[in-house]
Structure formats: structure tokens, C-alpha cells
Amino acid sequence: MQIKTQLSARDGQRLEKIMREYGFKSTYEFAKAALMVFIRANDPREDEILTENLKEILTQEVDTKLYRQ
């Protein structure tokens, strides 16, 4: 499955800063890691250990409006 999205310029700059701070080498690497954490929080396998509040953190209200640049 392929997922594409677009961020505002401001959010893109914020994301780039976060990616540098955490050592991600590419947007793809970050996106895959973020999606896998979200999947594991919402549909964990028996062998996946999650912190109690991980699902709450990942499912807080999120602004999903599409941005146009």
C-alpha cells in the first residue's frame, strides 16, 4: 500500500526539524516508522508490548484538513 500526503510549508519545516533531531535519514523512513507505531497502537499483535498511554497519545484529536500551498 502506498500513502501520499501534503503538508503546509510550516508543518514541513517542523517535521524536518523533528526528523533531524531523531536521526531519520528520509521522509520515507519517518513516515513508515510513524505509521507502524500507529498500527501497533490500534491493532497490536500478541507479541507487541505497548505503553499504557501510547494509544491515547497517538489518537488525540488531530487536524486532518488538507492544506493547499
N, C-alpha and C positions, 0 to 999 in steps of 0.2 A: 504494500500500500504506500502511496506517496501522498504527502500532505504539504500543501503550499500555503503561505500566508504573507501578508504585507504589514509592516509596522510603520507608524509615523516616524519621521526623521528623528524626533526627540527620543522616542522609545527605542529606536535602533541604536542610538548613541548610548543610551542607558544599558542596553543589552550587551553592546560591545565592551563596555567598561566591566560589567559583571563577568563576561566570558574571559577577559584578560586576567581579572583578579583570581578566578578559579582555575585558570590554566587550560581552558578549552582551546583546541587548535583550529576549530572551524565552527561555523554556524550549524552545519550538519551534525557535528559531534554533540554540540549543546542541545539541539532540538531532539535528537534521539535519546539522550540521557534524560531530559525533562519529560518526554513522553513516556519512557519506560517507568519512571518513578510514579507518574500519574496512573498508569495502567496497574502497577503493582499495588498502589494505594486503594484502588477501586475494585480490583479483581485479583487479589493475591492468591498465589498457589500455596499449598500447604507448607512448602519448604521455604517460603519467603517471610522473613521476620520484619515487622514494621513497628515503628514507634507508635504509641497510642494516639498522638495528636497529628500524625502525618496526613491522614485523610482529611482532617479538619483544615490543616494548613493548605492543602492542595485544592480544596473545594470551596474556599472562601469566595465571596462574591467577586467575580471577575468581569471586567468590562470587555465584552466580546464584540462591540461595534466595529464595523470595518472602517478603516481610516483611508482617506484619499490624500495623496501628497500633491 
